[in-house]
Amino acid sequence: MRIAIAGGTGQAGTQAALAARARGHEVIVLARSEGVDLVSGAGAAAALDGVDAVIDASGVRPGDDPVTFHETVVHTLAGAAPPHLIVLSIVNCDRAGEYPLYAGKLAQERAAEAGGVPFTIARTTQLHEFAAQVWHMGTRGPLHFSPRMRTQPVAVREVGAHLVDLAEAAPAGRAPDFGGPREESLVEMVRGYARASGAGRFVIPINLGGAFGRAQRDGTLLPEPGAVHGTETFDDWLTRVFLDR
C-alpha cells in the first residue's frame, strides 16, 4: 500500500511510519520539512496523488487555534479524495468540556465525517509520554504540580501500529477505542517519571477546575467498553526508556 501520514514527524506519526515501512508499505510523510504544508495546501495534491490511505496524526502548531487547524488539515486531506482517511483522535474528546486540545480533536472528527471520503476515527487514550510532558509543564520554580486524573495510558509505538492496522482495513467510521492495558493515576505516573529520570522531586497533586477537570477525575476519559488494549504498561515503559539504556 501507499500510505501518506500527516504529522509523520511527530510522536504517533513517526511510529506509524516505522510500522508501515516494516510491513512493506510505501510511506509518504506529509510535513513542512518534506515540502508539504497542510494548512496552506502547498504541495499536498502532488504528495497525495495515488495514495491508498491517509493517516492524519497531525499536531497543532504553536500559536494556532486547535479547531481551525484541524478543520483546515482535514479539508486539505479530504480534498485530495483519498480512498481512506484515518483520523487520530482522543478518547471521549466530546465529553471533556471546552478544553482547547479536545475541542480541536472533536472538530477534526466532525470535519472527517463531513469530508465526503471514506474515513475511520481512531480514538486513543493519552500516551505514556504524557507523564514527562506534565512534569515539565507543571514546573513552577522548585515545585512540580500534576493534575489528578484517571487515565489508561498507551505506548506510542502501539498507537502507531494500531493506525497502520486501521489503514490496512476497510473504512470503519468510528473504530473501537484504543487504550493501555490498565488504569493509572496521572499523579503517580508523574512521580514515577520523576524518580526514574533522576529528578526525584516532590510532586503536588492539584484539581483542575471546570468540566475538563471533572472529566479528568471521574473516569470520563477512560476507554469505553469494547475498547482494544495495548500490552505495554506504564511501568514497562519506564523500564524500557530509563533502565534499559
N, C-alpha and C positions, 0 to 999 in steps of 0.2 A: 504493500500500500504506500501511497504518497500522502504523508501526514504533515500538515502545517501546524505549528504551535505558536500561538500568540503569547508573548511573555516567556518565550523559550529560553531566556537567560535568567529568569527568576527561580525561586526555590522549587516550586512544583513543576514549572515548565522545563527546567533543566533535567529533573528526574524523569519526566515524561519522555523527553528526547533521548535520554540514555536507555530507557526501557524499550522505546520504539526501535532504536538502532540495533539493540541487542536481539530483537526479534526479526531483524532483516528488513525493516521498513525504511523507506526514504523519508528523511526529515527535513522540512523547511522551517527554519527559525524566523519568526516574524518579530523583528525588533529594530529599533532605530539604528543600533550598531550594525545591523545587516542591511541597512538601506530601506527599511520599511517603517513608515510612520502610520500607525493605525488610527490616529486622531485626525490628521490631515488627509489620510488616504494615500499619501505619496508612496509609490512602489508596491502597493497592496495588490492591485489587479494582476500584475505580472507574476508576483510571488505565489498567488493563489490559483493560477491557471493550472488546471489538470489535477488538482488535489482530490483525494478520496475522502478525506475528513479533516476538519479543523478543530483543534483544541484551543479554547480561549482560557488561558491561565494568566491573563494579563493582570498587572498590578497598577494601582493608581500612582501617578507621578506626583512628586512634591508640588503642592500648590493647586492641584486640580480638584475640582468638586467630584467626589466619587460617583454620584448619579450621572452627571453629564459625561464623565469619562467612560464609564462602562456602557452607557447607551450608545455613545459615538463609536466605540470599538466594535460592538456587536453590529451596528448599522454597516460599518465598513466590511466586516467579515461576511455578513449575510448578503451584502450587495454583490459579492462575487458568486453567489448561488452555489455554495459547496453542497455535495450530496449529504453531508452530515456535519452538524455543528455541535460540539460538546463544550458546555459551559461549566467551569469550575466555580462552585458557589459554597455557601456556608450553611450548615445545618440550622434550620429554623430561623433563618435571617428575616423571615416575615413575622416573627413573634418577639423581636428584640427591641421594639420601640424605634426611635428615630436616630439611633447611633449611626454616624455617617458611613462607616465601612459596611455595615449590614444593610443600610438603605441603598448603598451603591450596588451591592450584590443582588438585592431584590429587583432593582431596576434592570440589572443585567439579565436576570432570568426573564422578566417580562418582555424585554427587547427581543430575546431569543424566541419566545413564544409567538411574538408578533412579526418575526422577521421573514416569514414566508419560506423558510427552508426546514428540512427535517432536523430535529435537534434532540439532544439529551442534556438534562440538567443534572450535574453531579455535585450534590451537596456533601461536604465533608466537615468533620469537626476541626478544632484547632490542631496545629502541628506540635510535636514535642518541642520544637524550637521556640514556641511561644513563651516558654519559661525564661529563656535568655532575653527575649525582647522585653518582657515585663520587668525583669531585673534591671535592665539598662534604662527603660522608660521611667521606672519608679524610683530612680535615684534622686535624692534631694540632699546635697551635701554629704554628710557621713551616714545618712539614713536611707533605708530602702523600704518601699511600700509595695504591697501586692493586693489587688482586689480579691475578695473572697469570691470564688467561682467553682461550681461543679462542672467538670469537663471530662471528656473521654478522648484524650489526645491520640494522634495517629502519626506514624512515621511518614515523612515527606516522600521517601522513596517508594513506600507502599501506595501513597496517593498517586505518584507518577505512573506506577504500573497499573493502577485502577483506571486512570484516564485512558491509557492505551487499550486496556480491556474493552472499555466502552467504545473507543474509536473502531475497534475491530468488529464490534457487534452492530446490529441494526439500531437505528434511532429509537430511543425508548421513552421520549418525553421526560418525565420525572423518574430518574433512577432511584433505587433504594439508597437511603443514607449510607455514608461510609465513615466509620469511626475506628478508634483504637480498641484494644481488647478489654479494657476495664476503665471504670470511672476513677478519676483522680481529683484531688484538691489542688487548685492552682497555687495557693499559698505554699503548700508542701512541695509542689514542683519547683517553685522559685527557690525555696530553701535548699532543696536537693541540688539544684543547679549551682547555687552559691557555694555549697560545700564541695561539690565535685570540681568546680572550676578553680578552687583555692581562694575564693573571695571570703567565704565563710562569715560574712557579716550578718547582723540581725535583720530579719525581715518582719515588718509590721503589717498585719492584716488590716484592710480598710473595706468599708462598704461603699460602693459607688451608688449614687442616687438615681432616681427616676426608673423608668420602665426597663432600661437596659441593665441597671444594677440589680433589679429584682430578678430579671431573667437569668443573670449570671448565677445568682444564689439559689434559685428554686428548682433548678434542673431543666428549665425550658430549653437550654442549648445543648442538651444531651441528644443522642441519636434516637430516632423514632423506632418503635417495634418493627422488626423485619429488616433492620439495618444489616449491612455487610461489615465485617470487622477485620481489621488488620491483626497482625500477630505480635509485633514488637511493642513491649510495654515501655513506659517512660524510664523505668529503672534500667531496662535493656539498652535504651538509647544513651543514657548517661554512661553506662559501662562502655559501650561502643565508641562514644565520642571522646571520653576522657581517659578511661583506664586502659583501653586497648592501643593508645597512641604510643 
